[in-house]
């Protein structure tokens, strides 16, 4: 779902990003799913994304790798994604996105309105408003 309500918080600053260096918040999506985020640009480490359901946790860390953790287990199992030529030469998804754009395949791309909503949300997180 898409975020419809969120609280946004920022702390710290860096010379290259004066509006904040620590970002946190919470909210819900238009489908009623709770969301939260936290990022600390002053701390070491890589990007990661954790998705949670009642039975499964999906971990993307680095973002190009998918690991699954089942309820009741501490083990993370790496999922082998299809070995595609595009993944060897390009950031995952980039070739498919450009191909969809060049072939006028709007079904695989977000609309300008959807992009604007996402951009507004990111602007609030970053403290640019």
C-alpha positions as CSV (number, residue, x, y, z in Angstrom):
1,X,0.0,0.0,0.0
2,X,0.9,3.7,-0.2
3,X,1.6,5.8,2.9
4,X,-1.5,7.9,3.9
5,X,-0.4,9.0,7.4
6,X,3.0,9.4,8.9
7,X,4.9,11.1,11.6
8,X,8.3,12.4,10.6
9,X,11.4,13.0,12.8
10,X,14.9,14.2,12.1
11,X,17.9,14.7,14.3
12,X,21.5,15.8,13.7
13,X,23.0,17.3,10.6
14,X,25.9,16.9,8.3
15,X,27.7,19.5,6.1
16,X,26.3,17.9,3.0
17,X,22.8,17.4,4.4
18,X,22.0,20.1,7.0
19,X,18.3,19.1,7.4
20,X,19.2,15.9,9.2
21,X,21.4,12.9,9.5
22,X,19.0,10.6,11.5
23,X,15.5,10.0,10.2
24,X,12.7,8.2,11.8
25,X,8.9,7.9,11.6
26,X,5.8,5.8,11.6
27,X,2.4,5.6,10.0
28,X,0.1,3.4,8.0
29,X,-0.7,2.6,4.4
30,X,-4.0,3.0,2.5
31,X,-4.5,-0.7,3.0
32,X,-4.2,-0.4,6.8
33,X,-0.6,-1.8,7.1
34,X,1.6,-0.2,9.8
35,X,4.9,1.2,8.7
36,X,8.0,2.5,10.4
37,X,11.4,3.6,9.2
38,X,14.8,4.5,10.7
39,X,18.0,5.7,9.0
40,X,21.2,6.9,10.6
41,X,23.6,8.4,8.1
42,X,26.2,8.9,10.8
43,X,26.4,5.2,11.6
44,X,28.3,2.6,9.7
45,X,26.5,-0.1,7.8
46,X,24.6,-0.8,4.5
47,X,21.1,-0.1,3.4
48,X,18.5,-2.6,4.4
49,X,14.8,-3.1,4.1
50,X,12.8,-5.4,6.5
51,X,9.3,-6.5,5.6
52,X,7.3,-8.2,8.3
53,X,4.1,-10.4,8.2
54,X,2.7,-12.8,10.9
55,X,4.6,-15.7,9.5
56,X,7.6,-14.3,7.7
57,X,10.3,-11.6,7.8
58,X,11.9,-10.6,4.5
59,X,15.3,-9.0,4.7
60,X,16.9,-7.1,1.8
61,X,20.5,-6.4,2.8
62,X,22.1,-5.5,0.6
63,X,19.0,-4.4,-1.3
64,X,19.9,-6.8,-4.2
65,X,19.7,-9.9,-2.0
66,X,16.6,-11.4,-0.5
67,X,16.6,-13.5,2.8
68,X,13.6,-15.1,4.5
69,X,13.1,-15.7,8.2
70,X,10.2,-17.9,9.2
71,X,8.3,-17.4,12.4
72,X,9.9,-19.3,15.3
73,X,13.3,-19.4,13.7
74,X,16.4,-17.1,13.9
75,X,17.8,-18.6,10.7
76,X,17.9,-16.3,7.6
77,X,17.7,-18.3,4.3
78,X,19.0,-16.6,1.2
79,X,16.7,-16.8,-1.8
80,X,18.4,-17.4,-5.1
81,X,17.0,-15.0,-7.6
82,X,17.0,-15.8,-11.3
83,X,20.4,-15.3,-12.8
84,X,19.5,-12.8,-15.5
85,X,21.9,-11.0,-17.9
86,X,20.4,-7.7,-16.8
87,X,21.4,-8.3,-13.2
88,X,25.0,-8.8,-14.2
89,X,25.3,-5.5,-16.1
90,X,22.8,-3.2,-14.5
91,X,21.3,-2.3,-11.1
92,X,18.5,-4.8,-10.5
93,X,15.3,-3.6,-12.2
94,X,16.9,-0.8,-14.2
95,X,17.0,-2.5,-17.5
96,X,13.3,-3.6,-17.1
97,X,12.3,-0.1,-16.1
98,X,14.0,1.5,-19.1
99,X,12.6,-1.2,-21.5
100,X,9.1,-0.6,-20.2
101,X,9.5,3.2,-20.7
102,X,10.9,2.8,-24.2
103,X,8.1,0.4,-25.2
104,X,5.3,2.6,-23.7
105,X,4.4,-0.2,-21.2
106,X,2.7,2.0,-18.6
107,X,1.5,-1.0,-16.6
108,X,5.1,-1.5,-15.2
109,X,5.7,2.1,-14.4
110,X,4.2,4.5,-11.9
111,X,2.1,7.4,-13.2
112,X,3.2,11.1,-12.7
113,X,0.5,11.4,-10.0
114,X,1.9,8.3,-8.2
115,X,5.5,9.7,-8.5
116,X,4.4,13.0,-7.1
117,X,2.9,11.3,-4.1
118,X,6.1,9.3,-3.5
119,X,8.2,12.5,-4.0
120,X,6.1,14.4,-1.5
121,X,6.5,11.6,1.1
122,X,10.3,11.5,0.5
123,X,10.4,15.3,0.8
124,X,8.8,15.1,4.2
125,X,11.2,12.4,5.4
126,X,14.2,14.4,4.3
127,X,12.9,17.7,5.8
128,X,12.9,19.6,2.5
129,X,9.4,21.2,3.1
